Amino acid sequence: MLKLFKASKEHVLVAVCDGTVIPMEEVPDPVFSEKMMGEGIAFLPKGNRFVAPADVTIKFVPETKHAIGMTLDSGMGMIMHIGLDTVHLKGHGFTVFCKEGQKVKKGDLLVEVSEELMQREDVSLITPLVIVDHEDFGSFKCNLGSEAKAGETQVVIYSR
């Protein structure tokens, strides 16, 4: 018998850091809050470690080390943007543990930041997780307002 409808499969993204999950609309930067780059969520981090939200392939790590571009096996592209206005730090205060083309597992450490430097430079570490091609996917359910544990807490469930 022919299958006329493809079954939709649920996928899960976990927290990229310890902290509180907030809606993208609450990010104090219009590029994110107005979703110019895409749909997503953001984190108010507690700590300095940022991990992979799922099994992904690293697509890019800019010289400024403030963002990581990723693609999931499902084809969904994401950008983890660590902090606001962190590009001006030109990579200072960021230690990156991944490289372009690398496959990483959910919860693998991607970046550590110097909290001391971020405080000294008065930089917000609000971290958007942007889904750049969300219109190609089905439903999104977000776990907003929760306290999340990096690599463990489910923060987004989406279908394709």
DSSP file with accessible surface (Angstrom, degrees, kcal/mol):
  #  RESIDUE AA STRUCTURE BP1 BP2  ACC     N-H-->O    O-->H-N    N-H-->O    O-->H-N    TCO  KAPPA ALPHA  PHI   PSI    X-CA   Y-CA   Z-CA
    1    1 A M              0   0  235      0, 0.0     2,-0.2     0, 0.0     0, 0.0   0.000 360.0 360.0 360.0 139.0    0.0    0.0    0.0
    2    2 A L        -     0   0  147      1,-0.1     2,-0.7     2,-0.0     0, 0.0  -0.531 360.0-131.9 -76.6 142.4    1.3    3.5   -0.8
    3    3 A K        +     0   0  188     -2,-0.2     3,-0.1     1,-0.2    -1,-0.1  -0.845  24.3 179.7 -93.9 114.8    1.9    6.0    1.9
    4    4 A L        +     0   0  145     -2,-0.7     2,-0.5     1,-0.2    -1,-0.2   0.744  67.5  47.6 -86.3 -25.3    0.3    9.2    0.9
    5    5 A F  S    S-     0   0  179      3,-0.0     2,-0.4     0, 0.0    -1,-0.2  -0.966  78.0-135.1-122.1 131.7    1.2   11.1    4.0
    6    6 A K        -     0   0  204     -2,-0.5     2,-0.2    -3,-0.1    -2,-0.0  -0.692  30.1-116.8 -82.2 129.8    4.6   11.3    5.5
    7    7 A A        -     0   0   85     -2,-0.4     2,-0.3     1,-0.1    -1,-0.1  -0.450  27.8-124.3 -66.8 135.3    4.6   10.9    9.3
    8    8 A S        -     0   0   78     -2,-0.2     2,-0.4   151,-0.1    -1,-0.1  -0.612  22.7-148.0 -82.5 142.4    5.8   13.9   11.1
    9    9 A K        -     0   0  139    151,-1.5   151,-1.4    -2,-0.3     2,-0.3  -0.927   8.4-130.7-114.4 135.4    8.7   13.3   13.5
   10   10 A E  E     -A  159   0A 111     -2,-0.4     2,-0.3   149,-0.2   149,-0.2  -0.656  22.1-168.3 -85.4 140.5    9.3   15.3   16.7
   11   11 A H  E     -A  158   0A  41    147,-3.2   147,-2.5    -2,-0.3     2,-0.4  -0.930   8.0-145.1-124.5 151.6   12.7   16.6   17.4
   12   12 A V  E     -A  157   0A  53     -2,-0.3     2,-0.4   145,-0.2   145,-0.2  -0.946   7.1-162.7-123.8 137.6   14.0   18.1   20.6
   13   13 A L  E     -A  156   0A   0    143,-2.9   142,-2.9    -2,-0.4   143,-1.7  -0.952  15.7-152.8-111.5 138.7   16.4   20.9   21.4
   14   14 A V  E     -A  154   0A   2     39,-2.5   140,-0.2    -2,-0.4   136,-0.1  -0.640  35.3 -73.1-105.9 167.2   18.0   21.2   24.8
   15   15 A A        -     0   0    0    138,-2.0   136,-3.0   134,-0.4    -1,-0.1  -0.290  29.8-150.6 -59.7 138.5   19.2   24.2   26.7
   16   16 A V  S    S+     0   0    0    134,-0.2    35,-2.6   111,-0.1     2,-0.3   0.557  79.2   5.6 -85.8 -10.9   22.5   25.6   25.4
   17   17 A C  S    S-     0   0    3     33,-0.2     2,-0.3     2,-0.1    33,-0.1  -0.972  87.6 -85.7-158.5 165.6   23.4   26.9   28.9
   18   18 A D  S    S+     0   0   59     31,-0.4    28,-2.8    -2,-0.3     2,-0.3  -0.605  83.5  70.0 -71.4 141.9   22.2   26.9   32.5
   19   19 A G  E    S-CD  45 148B   1    129,-2.0   129,-3.9    26,-0.3     2,-0.4  -0.938  83.9 -36.7 146.6-166.4   19.7   29.7   33.0
   20   20 A T  E     -CD  44 147B  28     24,-1.7    24,-2.6    -2,-0.3     2,-0.5  -0.776  46.4-133.4 -98.6 136.5   16.2   31.0   32.3
   21   21 A V  E     -C   43   0B   0    125,-2.2   124,-3.0    -2,-0.4    22,-0.2  -0.757  30.9-180.0 -88.7 127.7   14.5   30.5   29.0
   22   22 A I  E     -C   42   0B  12     20,-3.0    20,-2.4    -2,-0.5     2,-0.1  -0.900  32.7 -96.1-126.4 157.9   12.8   33.6   27.6
   23   23 A P  E >   -C   41   0B  27      0, 0.0     3,-1.9     0, 0.0     4,-0.2  -0.395  32.9-120.1 -68.8 148.8   10.8   34.5   24.5
   24   24 A M  G >  S+     0   0    1     16,-0.8     3,-1.9     1,-0.3    11,-0.1   0.842 110.9  68.9 -57.0 -31.9   12.8   36.0   21.6
   25   25 A E  G 3  S+     0   0  106      1,-0.3    -1,-0.3     9,-0.1     8,-0.1   0.700  93.2  58.8 -63.3 -18.1   10.5   39.1   21.9
   26   26 A E  G <  S+     0   0  124     -3,-1.9    -1,-0.3     6,-0.1    -2,-0.2   0.468  75.6 111.1 -91.1  -1.3   12.1   39.9   25.2
   27   27 A V  S <  S-     0   0    2     -3,-1.9     2,-2.2    -4,-0.2     6,-0.3  -0.610  73.0-132.1 -73.5 125.2   15.7   40.2   23.8
   28   28 A P  S    S+     0   0   95      0, 0.0    -1,-0.1     0, 0.0    -2,-0.1  -0.184  83.4  82.5 -79.0  51.8   16.7   43.9   24.0
   29   29 A D  S >> S-     0   0   31     -2,-2.2     4,-2.9     1,-0.1     3,-1.3  -0.902  72.2-144.1-150.9 118.7   18.0   44.0   20.4
   30   30 A P  H 3> S+     0   0   66      0, 0.0     4,-1.9     0, 0.0     6,-0.5   0.777  96.8  68.1 -61.5 -25.8   15.5   44.4   17.5
   31   31 A V  H 34>S+     0   0   54      1,-0.2     5,-1.4     2,-0.2     6,-1.0   0.910 117.7  24.8 -58.5 -36.8   17.5   42.1   15.3
   32   32 A F  H X45S+     0   0    8     -3,-1.3     3,-1.9     3,-0.2    -1,-0.2   0.899 121.9  51.9 -92.6 -48.7   16.4   39.3   17.6
   33   33 A S  H 3<5S+     0   0   29     -4,-2.9    -2,-0.2    -6,-0.3    -1,-0.1   0.825 114.4  44.7 -64.0 -29.7   13.2   40.6   19.2
   34   34 A E  T 3<5S-     0   0  131     -4,-1.9    -1,-0.3    -5,-0.3    -2,-0.1   0.307 111.5-124.6 -94.1   6.6   11.7   41.4   15.8
   35   35 A K  T < 5 +     0   0   59     -3,-1.9    -3,-0.2   -11,-0.1    -4,-0.1   0.807  56.0 153.2  56.8  39.9   12.9   38.0   14.5
   36   36 A M  S   <S+     0   0  119     -5,-1.4    -4,-0.2    -6,-0.5    -1,-0.1   0.805  79.1  38.1 -66.0 -30.9   14.8   39.5   11.6
   37   37 A M  S    S-     0   0   68     -6,-1.0     2,-0.3     1,-0.4    -1,-0.2   0.668 128.6 -79.8 -91.7 -22.7   17.2   36.5   11.6
   38   38 A G        -     0   0    8     -6,-0.1    -1,-0.4    95,-0.1    94,-0.2  -0.876  55.7 -48.6 148.8-179.9   14.5   33.9   12.4
   39   39 A E  E     + E   0 131B  53     92,-1.1    92,-3.7    -2,-0.3     2,-0.3  -0.276  69.4 104.9 -76.3 165.9   12.3   32.3   15.0
   40   40 A G  E     - E   0 130B   6     90,-0.3   -16,-0.8    38,-0.1     2,-0.3  -0.992  54.3 -90.9 160.2-161.6   13.7   31.1   18.3
   41   41 A I  E     -CE  23 129B   1     88,-1.6    88,-3.2    -2,-0.3     2,-0.3  -0.815  27.5-139.7-137.6 175.2   14.2   31.5   22.0
   42   42 A A  E     -CE  22 128B   0    -20,-2.4   -20,-3.0    86,-0.3     2,-0.4  -0.933   6.6-137.5-140.4 165.6   16.8   33.1   24.2
   43   43 A F  E     -CE  21 127B   0     84,-1.4    84,-2.5    -2,-0.3   -22,-0.2  -0.963  10.2-148.5-127.2 139.7   18.6   32.3   27.5
   44   44 A L  E     -C   20   0B  71    -24,-2.6   -24,-1.7    -2,-0.4    82,-0.1  -0.905  43.6-138.7 -98.2  95.9   19.5   34.5   30.5
   45   45 A P  E     -C   19   0B  31      0, 0.0     2,-0.5     0, 0.0   -26,-0.3  -0.236  24.4-165.0 -67.2 147.3   22.7   32.5   31.3
   46   46 A K  S    S+     0   0  122    -28,-2.8   -28,-0.3     3,-0.1     2,-0.2  -0.932  72.7   8.5-123.0  98.4   23.9   31.5   34.7
   47   47 A G  S    S-     0   0   29     -2,-0.5   -30,-0.0     1,-0.1     3,-0.0  -0.705  85.5 -91.9 120.8-174.0   27.4   30.5   34.1
   48   48 A N  S    S+     0   0   46     -2,-0.2    65,-2.0    -3,-0.0     2,-0.4   0.231  81.7 100.4-128.8  13.1   29.9   30.6   31.2
   49   49 A R  E     -J  112   0C 122     63,-0.2     2,-0.4    -3,-0.1   -31,-0.4  -0.890  45.3-168.8-111.3 136.2   29.5   27.4   29.3
   50   50 A F  E     -J  111   0C   0     61,-2.8    60,-2.9    -2,-0.4    61,-2.0  -0.982  10.9-173.9-127.2 129.9   27.6   26.9   26.1
   51   51 A V  E     -J  109   0C   9    -35,-2.6    58,-0.2    -2,-0.4   100,-0.1  -0.694  34.1 -80.4-121.9 170.2   26.8   23.5   24.7
   52   52 A A        -     0   0    0     56,-2.1    55,-2.5    53,-0.4   -38,-0.1  -0.488  29.1-146.6 -71.6 134.6   25.2   22.0   21.6
   53   53 A P  S    S-     0   0    0      0, 0.0   -39,-2.5     0, 0.0     2,-0.3   0.562  77.6 -17.4 -78.6  -8.4   21.3   21.9   21.7
   54   54 A A  S    S-     0   0    9    -41,-0.2     2,-0.6    51,-0.1    53,-0.1  -0.937 100.2 -52.8-171.9 179.8   21.2   18.6   19.7
   55   55 A D  S    S+     0   0   69     -2,-0.3    18,-0.7    50,-0.2     2,-0.3  -0.672  78.0 159.5 -70.7 120.6   23.4   16.4   17.6
   56   56 A V  E     -FG  72 104B   2     48,-1.9    48,-2.9    -2,-0.6     2,-0.5  -0.918  45.7-121.5-141.1 165.6   24.6   19.0   15.0
   57   57 A T  E     -FG  71 103B  21     14,-2.6    14,-2.1    -2,-0.3     2,-0.5  -0.951  35.5-122.4-107.8 130.4   27.2   19.8   12.4
   58   58 A I  E     +F   70   0B   0     44,-2.9    43,-3.3    -2,-0.5    12,-0.3  -0.615  30.7 179.1 -74.3 123.0   29.1   23.0   13.0
   59   59 A K  E     -     0   0B 108     10,-3.1     2,-0.3    -2,-0.5    11,-0.2   0.796  61.1  -3.6 -95.9 -37.4   28.6   25.2    9.9
   60   60 A F  E     -F   69   0B  82      9,-1.4     9,-2.7    40,-0.1    -1,-0.3  -0.988  41.2-171.7-157.8 150.1   30.5   28.3   10.9
   61   61 A V        -     0   0   37     -2,-0.3     7,-0.1     7,-0.2    39,-0.1  -0.916  31.1-140.3-135.6 106.3   32.4   29.9   13.8
   62   62 A P    >   -     0   0   39      0, 0.0     3,-2.3     0, 0.0     5,-0.2  -0.261  25.0-108.7 -66.7 159.5   33.3   33.5   13.0
   63   63 A E  T 3  S+     0   0  186      1,-0.3     0, 0.0     2,-0.1     0, 0.0   0.799 120.9  62.5 -55.4 -28.8   36.7   35.0   13.9
   64   64 A T  T 3  S-     0   0   29      1,-0.1    27,-0.8    27,-0.1    -1,-0.3   0.559  95.1-148.0 -77.3  -8.1   34.9   36.9   16.6
   65   65 A K    <   +     0   0   81     -3,-2.3    -2,-0.1     1,-0.1    -1,-0.1   0.511  63.8 116.5  58.8   9.3   33.8   33.6   18.3
   66   66 A H  S    S+     0   0   22     28,-0.1    16,-2.6    15,-0.1     2,-0.3   0.506  72.4  36.9 -87.5  -3.7   30.6   35.1   19.5
   67   67 A A  E     - H   0  81B   5     14,-0.2     2,-0.4    -5,-0.2    14,-0.2  -0.979  60.4-154.5-147.1 154.6   28.3   32.9   17.5
   68   68 A I  E     - H   0  80B   0     12,-2.0    12,-2.5    -2,-0.3     2,-0.4  -0.994  11.1-151.6-132.5 124.4   28.1   29.3   16.3
   69   69 A G  E     +FH  60  79B   1     -9,-2.7   -10,-3.1    -2,-0.4    -9,-1.4  -0.827  24.5 177.3 -94.1 135.0   26.2   28.3   13.1
   70   70 A M  E     -FH  58  78B   3      8,-3.1     8,-2.9    -2,-0.4     2,-0.4  -0.955  22.6-154.4-137.8 155.0   24.8   24.7   13.2
   71   71 A T  E     -FH  57  77B  37    -14,-2.1   -14,-2.6    -2,-0.3     6,-0.2  -1.000  15.9-143.6-130.6 132.0   22.7   22.3   11.1
   72   72 A L  E >   -F   56   0B  14      4,-2.7     3,-2.3    -2,-0.4   -16,-0.2  -0.493  31.0-108.0 -83.9 162.2   20.7   19.4   12.5
   73   73 A D  T 3  S+     0   0  131    -18,-0.7    -1,-0.1     1,-0.3   -17,-0.1   0.810 120.5  64.7 -58.7 -28.4   20.4   16.1   10.7
   74   74 A S  T 3  S-     0   0   21      2,-0.1    -1,-0.3     1,-0.1     3,-0.1   0.595 121.1-109.7 -70.4 -10.2   16.8   17.1   10.1
   75   75 A G  S <  S+     0   0   35     -3,-2.3     2,-0.2     1,-0.3    -2,-0.1   0.294  71.5 141.1 100.5 -10.5   18.2   20.0    8.0
   76   76 A M        -     0   0    0     -5,-0.1    -4,-2.7     1,-0.0     2,-0.3  -0.502  41.3-145.1 -71.3 132.9   17.2   22.8   10.3
   77   77 A G  E     +H   71   0B   8     -2,-0.2    55,-1.6    -6,-0.2    56,-0.7  -0.757  20.6 179.5 -98.6 142.5   19.8   25.6   10.6
   78   78 A M  E     -HI  70 131B   3     -8,-2.9    -8,-3.1    -2,-0.3     2,-0.4  -0.975  19.1-153.5-139.1 155.5   20.4   27.4   13.8
   79   79 A I  E     -HI  69 130B  25     51,-2.3    51,-3.0    -2,-0.3     2,-0.7  -0.998   5.9-157.2-129.6 126.3   22.6   30.2   15.2
   80   80 A M  E     -HI  68 129B   0    -12,-2.5   -12,-2.0    -2,-0.4     2,-0.7  -0.927  13.5-165.7 -98.6 114.9   23.6   30.4   18.8
   81   81 A H  E     -H   67   0B  25     47,-2.5     2,-0.8    -2,-0.7   -14,-0.2  -0.893   9.6-148.6-107.1 104.8   24.5   34.1   19.4
   82   82 A I        -     0   0    0    -16,-2.6    45,-0.2    -2,-0.7    44,-0.1  -0.624  59.5 -23.1 -82.9 109.4   26.4   34.4   22.7
   83   83 A G  S    S-     0   0    0     -2,-0.8     2,-0.4    42,-0.6     3,-0.3   0.073  79.2 -82.6  81.2 166.4   25.7   37.8   24.2
   84   84 A L  S    S+     0   0   11     40,-2.3    40,-0.4     1,-0.2    42,-0.1  -0.901 108.1   4.6-108.3 139.3   24.5   41.0   22.8
   85   85 A D  S    S+     0   0  114     -2,-0.4     3,-0.4    38,-0.1    -1,-0.2   0.800  87.4 131.4  58.1  29.9   27.1   43.4   21.2
   86   86 A T    >   +     0   0    0     -3,-0.3     3,-1.7     1,-0.2     5,-0.4   0.649  48.8  81.1 -85.2 -13.5   29.8   40.8   21.8
   87   87 A V  G >  S+     0   0   75      1,-0.3     3,-1.9     2,-0.2    -1,-0.2   0.862  82.6  64.5 -59.9 -32.5   31.1   41.1   18.2
   88   88 A H  G 3  S+     0   0  100     -3,-0.4    -1,-0.3     1,-0.3    -2,-0.1   0.685  86.5  71.3 -68.3 -12.5   33.1   44.2   19.2
   89   89 A L  G X  S-     0   0   10     -3,-1.7     3,-2.1    -4,-0.1    -1,-0.3   0.627  94.9-142.9 -77.2 -10.9   35.2   42.0   21.6
   90   90 A K  T <   -     0   0  160     -3,-1.9   -25,-0.1     1,-0.3    -2,-0.1   0.839  67.7 -49.0  52.9  37.3   36.8   40.5   18.5
   91   91 A G  T >  S+     0   0    5    -27,-0.8     3,-1.7    -5,-0.4    -1,-0.3   0.260  99.8 139.1  92.6 -13.7   37.0   37.1   20.1
   92   92 A H  T <  S+     0   0  131     -3,-2.1    -1,-0.3     1,-0.2     3,-0.1  -0.452  71.4  21.6 -66.2 134.4   38.5   38.2   23.4
   93   93 A G  T 3  S+     0   0   22      1,-0.2    21,-2.3    -2,-0.2     2,-0.4   0.428 102.4 105.5  89.4   0.4   37.0   36.3   26.3
   94   94 A F  E <   -K  113   0C   7     -3,-1.7     2,-0.5    19,-0.2    -1,-0.2  -0.949  46.3-170.6-116.2 131.5   35.7   33.4   24.2
   95   95 A T  E     -K  112   0C  76     17,-3.0    17,-2.5    -2,-0.4     2,-0.4  -0.988  15.2-156.1-118.0 119.3   37.3   29.9   24.1
   96   96 A V  E     -K  111   0C  40     -2,-0.5    15,-0.2    15,-0.2    14,-0.1  -0.819  16.1-174.0-102.4 135.0   35.8   27.8   21.3
   97   97 A F        +     0   0   93     13,-3.3     2,-0.3    -2,-0.4    14,-0.1   0.062  65.5  57.8-113.6  20.7   35.9   24.0   21.5
   98   98 A C        -     0   0   14     12,-0.4     2,-0.3     6,-0.0    -2,-0.0  -0.926  61.7-153.4-143.2 167.5   34.5   23.2   18.0
   99   99 A K    >   -     0   0  146     -2,-0.3     3,-2.1   -41,-0.0   -41,-0.3  -0.961  38.3 -73.5-142.8 161.4   35.4   23.9   14.4
  100  100 A E  T 3  S+     0   0  139     -2,-0.3   -41,-0.2     1,-0.3     3,-0.1  -0.235 117.2  18.8 -55.5 133.3   33.6   24.2   11.0
  101  101 A G  T 3  S+     0   0   55    -43,-3.3    -1,-0.3     1,-0.3     2,-0.2   0.235  91.9 132.8  90.2 -11.9   32.5   20.9    9.6
  102  102 A Q    <   -     0   0   66     -3,-2.1   -44,-2.9   -44,-0.1     2,-0.5  -0.477  51.7-138.1 -75.9 139.3   32.7   19.1   13.0
  103  103 A K  E     -G   57   0B 151    -46,-0.2     2,-0.3    -2,-0.2   -46,-0.2  -0.853  27.3-176.4 -93.6 129.9   29.9   16.8   14.1
  104  104 A V  E     -G   56   0B   9    -48,-2.9   -48,-1.9    -2,-0.5     2,-0.2  -0.895  19.3-122.4-126.1 158.8   29.1   17.3   17.8
  105  105 A K    >   -     0   0  130     -2,-0.3     3,-2.6   -50,-0.2   -53,-0.4  -0.654  43.1 -79.0 -98.4 156.2   26.6   15.6   20.1
  106  106 A K  T 3  S+     0   0  113      1,-0.3    -1,-0.1    -2,-0.2   -51,-0.1  -0.255 119.9  18.4 -50.5 129.0   23.8   17.1   22.2
  107  107 A G  T 3  S+     0   0   28    -55,-2.5    -1,-0.3     1,-0.3     2,-0.1   0.302  86.5 143.8  88.7  -7.9   25.4   18.6   25.3
  108  108 A D    <   -     0   0   68     -3,-2.6   -56,-2.1   -54,-0.1    -1,-0.3  -0.417  60.4-104.9 -64.7 139.4   29.0   18.8   23.9
  109  109 A L  E     +J   51   0C  40    -58,-0.2   -58,-0.2     1,-0.2    -1,-0.1  -0.467  46.1 167.0 -66.8 126.7   30.8   21.9   25.1
  110  110 A L  E     +     0   0C   0    -60,-2.9   -13,-3.3     1,-0.4   -12,-0.4   0.767  60.3   5.8-106.6 -42.9   31.0   24.5   22.3
  111  111 A V  E     -JK  50  96C   0    -61,-2.0   -61,-2.8   -15,-0.2     2,-0.4  -1.000  49.3-163.5-148.2 143.3   32.2   27.7   23.9
  112  112 A E  E     -JK  49  95C  53    -17,-2.5   -17,-3.0    -2,-0.3     2,-0.3  -0.968  17.2-158.1-120.6 143.2   33.3   29.1   27.3
  113  113 A V  E     - K   0  94C   4    -65,-2.0     2,-1.0    -2,-0.4   -19,-0.2  -0.883  24.5-113.4-118.9 154.6   33.3   32.8   28.0
  114  114 A S     >  -     0   0   46    -21,-2.3     4,-2.4    -2,-0.3     5,-0.2  -0.766  24.4-167.7 -84.2 105.4   35.2   34.8   30.5
  115  115 A E  H  > S+     0   0   81     -2,-1.0     4,-2.6     1,-0.2     5,-0.2   0.883  87.6  57.2 -61.2 -35.8   32.5   36.1   32.8
  116  116 A E  H  > S+     0   0  138      2,-0.2     4,-2.6     1,-0.2    -1,-0.2   0.936 108.3  44.8 -60.9 -46.9   35.0   38.5   34.3
  117  117 A L  H  > S+     0   0   19      2,-0.2     4,-2.6     1,-0.2    -1,-0.2   0.920 112.1  52.3 -64.7 -41.9   35.8   40.1   30.9
  118  118 A M  H  <>S+     0   0    3     -4,-2.4     5,-2.8     1,-0.2     4,-0.3   0.912 112.3  45.7 -62.8 -39.7   32.1   40.3   30.1
  119  119 A Q  H ><5S+     0   0  150     -4,-2.6     3,-1.2     3,-0.2    -2,-0.2   0.933 112.6  50.2 -67.8 -43.2   31.3   42.1   33.4
  120  120 A R  H 3<5S+     0   0  156     -4,-2.6    -2,-0.2     1,-0.3    -1,-0.2   0.888 115.0  43.5 -62.3 -38.3   34.3   44.4   32.9
  121  121 A E  T 3<5S-     0   0   89     -4,-2.6    -1,-0.3    -5,-0.2    -2,-0.2   0.440 110.4-125.2 -86.1  -0.9   33.1   45.3   29.4
  122  122 A D  T < 5 +     0   0  150     -3,-1.2     2,-0.4    -4,-0.3    -3,-0.2   0.915  52.6 162.2  55.1  49.2   29.5   45.6   30.6
  123  123 A V      < -     0   0   20     -5,-2.8     2,-0.3    -6,-0.1    -1,-0.2  -0.848  38.4-128.9-103.3 132.4   28.3   43.1   28.0
  124  124 A S        -     0   0   47     -2,-0.4   -40,-2.3   -40,-0.4   -38,-0.1  -0.618   8.8-156.3 -76.6 134.5   25.0   41.3   28.3
  125  125 A L        +     0   0   28     -2,-0.3   -42,-0.6   -42,-0.3    -1,-0.1   0.254  40.8 143.7 -96.5  13.9   25.3   37.5   27.9
  126  126 A I        -     0   0   22    -44,-0.1   -43,-0.5   -82,-0.1   -82,-0.2  -0.336  39.4-153.5 -50.9 128.5   21.6   37.1   26.8
  127  127 A T  E     -E   43   0B   0    -84,-2.5   -84,-1.4   -45,-0.2     2,-0.2  -0.893   8.5-158.5-121.6 102.6   22.0   34.3   24.3
  128  128 A P  E     -E   42   0B   0      0, 0.0   -47,-2.5     0, 0.0     2,-0.6  -0.530   5.3-155.2 -73.4 142.5   19.5   33.9   21.4
  129  129 A L  E     -EI  41  80B   1    -88,-3.2   -88,-1.6   -49,-0.2     2,-0.5  -0.963  21.7-162.7-115.0 104.8   19.1   30.5   19.7
  130  130 A V  E     -EI  40  79B   1    -51,-3.0   -51,-2.3    -2,-0.6     2,-0.8  -0.800  17.3-152.7 -99.3 128.9   17.8   31.4   16.3
  131  131 A I  E >   -EI  39  78B   2    -92,-3.7   -92,-1.1    -2,-0.5     3,-0.8  -0.886  14.7-169.0 -97.3 107.9   16.2   28.9   14.0
  132  132 A V  T 3  S+     0   0   56    -55,-1.6    -1,-0.1    -2,-0.8     3,-0.1   0.708  78.6  32.9 -79.4 -20.7   17.0   30.4   10.6
  133  133 A D  T >  S+     0   0   35    -56,-0.7     3,-1.8     1,-0.1    -1,-0.2  -0.175  70.8 139.4-128.1  44.2   14.7   28.3    8.4
  134  134 A H  G X   +     0   0   53     -3,-0.8     3,-2.1     1,-0.3    -1,-0.1   0.753  59.8  73.1 -62.4 -25.9   11.8   27.6   10.7
  135  135 A E  G 3  S+     0   0  127      1,-0.3    -1,-0.3    -3,-0.1    -2,-0.1   0.727  89.3  62.5 -66.6 -15.6    9.2   28.1    8.0
  136  136 A D  G <  S+     0   0   98     -3,-1.8    -1,-0.3    24,-0.0     2,-0.3   0.449  99.4  70.1 -84.5  -0.1   10.2   24.7    6.5
  137  137 A F  S <  S-     0   0   20     -3,-2.1    23,-0.2     1,-0.2     3,-0.1  -0.738  76.4-124.9-118.8 166.0    9.2   23.0    9.7
  138  138 A G        -     0   0   43     21,-2.6    -1,-0.2    -2,-0.3    22,-0.1   0.544  67.5  -7.5 -80.8-127.7    5.9   22.1   11.4
  139  139 A S        -     0   0   59     19,-0.1    20,-1.7     1,-0.0     2,-0.4  -0.274  54.0-156.1 -77.3 151.8    4.9   23.0   14.9
  140  140 A F  E     -B  158   0A  54     18,-0.2     2,-0.5    -3,-0.1    18,-0.2  -0.998   6.6-172.7-125.5 130.1    7.2   24.5   17.6
  141  141 A K  E     -B  157   0A 116     16,-2.6    16,-2.4    -2,-0.4     2,-0.4  -0.995  11.0-163.0-121.2 127.1    6.6   24.2   21.3
  142  142 A C  E     -B  156   0A  56     -2,-0.5     2,-1.2    14,-0.2    14,-0.2  -0.886  20.7-140.4-115.5 142.8    8.8   26.2   23.6
  143  143 A N    >   -     0   0   73     12,-2.4     3,-0.7    -2,-0.4  -122,-0.2  -0.654  38.2-179.1 -97.1  73.2    9.4   25.7   27.3
  144  144 A L  T 3   +     0   0   80     -2,-1.2  -122,-0.2     1,-0.2     3,-0.1  -0.460  56.2  20.7 -81.4 148.9    9.5   29.4   28.2
  145  145 A G  T 3  S+     0   0   59   -124,-3.0    -1,-0.2     1,-0.3     2,-0.1   0.392  91.9 128.6  81.5  -2.6   10.1   30.8   31.7
  146  146 A S    <   -     0   0   23     -3,-0.7  -125,-2.2  -125,-0.1     2,-0.6  -0.474  65.5-116.7 -86.9 156.7   11.8   27.6   32.9
  147  147 A E  E     -D   20   0B 107   -127,-0.2     2,-0.3    -2,-0.1  -127,-0.2  -0.826  42.5-156.3 -86.9 124.5   15.1   27.2   34.7
  148  148 A A  E     -D   19   0B   9   -129,-3.9  -129,-2.0    -2,-0.6     2,-0.5  -0.788  17.1-145.3-111.9 150.6   17.2   25.2   32.3
  149  149 A K    >>  -     0   0  101     -2,-0.3     3,-2.2  -131,-0.2     4,-2.1  -0.953  38.2-105.0-111.6 126.2   20.2   22.9   32.7
  150  150 A A  T 34 S+     0   0   23     -2,-0.5  -134,-0.2     1,-0.3  -132,-0.1  -0.216 100.6   3.0 -53.3 130.5   22.7   23.0   29.8
  151  151 A G  T 34 S+     0   0   14   -136,-3.0    -1,-0.3     2,-0.2  -135,-0.1   0.410 130.9  58.1  77.0  -1.7   22.5   19.9   27.7
  152  152 A E  T <4 S+     0   0  136     -3,-2.2     2,-0.3  -137,-0.1    -2,-0.2   0.729  75.2  82.7-124.7 -51.6   19.6   18.4   29.6
  153  153 A T  S  < S-     0   0   34     -4,-2.1  -138,-2.0     1,-0.1     2,-0.4  -0.465  73.9-128.2 -70.2 125.5   16.4   20.6   29.8
  154  154 A Q  E     +A   14   0A 102     -2,-0.3  -140,-0.3  -140,-0.2     3,-0.1  -0.589  36.9 165.6 -71.5 124.4   14.2   20.3   26.7
  155  155 A V  E     +     0   0A   2   -142,-2.9   -12,-2.4    -2,-0.4     2,-0.4   0.649  61.1  28.2-116.2 -22.7   13.5   23.8   25.6
  156  156 A V  E     -AB  13 142A   2   -143,-1.7  -143,-2.9   -14,-0.2     2,-0.4  -0.995  53.8-173.2-141.3 135.4   12.0   23.3   22.0
  157  157 A I  E     +AB  12 141A  39    -16,-2.4   -16,-2.6    -2,-0.4     2,-0.3  -0.999  20.4 171.0-122.5 125.0   10.1   20.5   20.5
  158  158 A Y  E     -AB  11 140A   0   -147,-2.5  -147,-3.2    -2,-0.4     2,-0.3  -0.927  20.9-141.4-132.8 158.7    9.5   20.8   16.8
  159  159 A S  E      A   10   0A  12    -20,-1.7   -21,-2.6    -2,-0.3  -149,-0.2  -0.872 360.0 360.0-119.2 155.9    8.1   18.6   14.0
  160  160 A R              0   0  130   -151,-1.4  -151,-1.5    -2,-0.3   -23,-0.1  -0.996 360.0 360.0-134.3 360.0    9.1   18.1   10.5
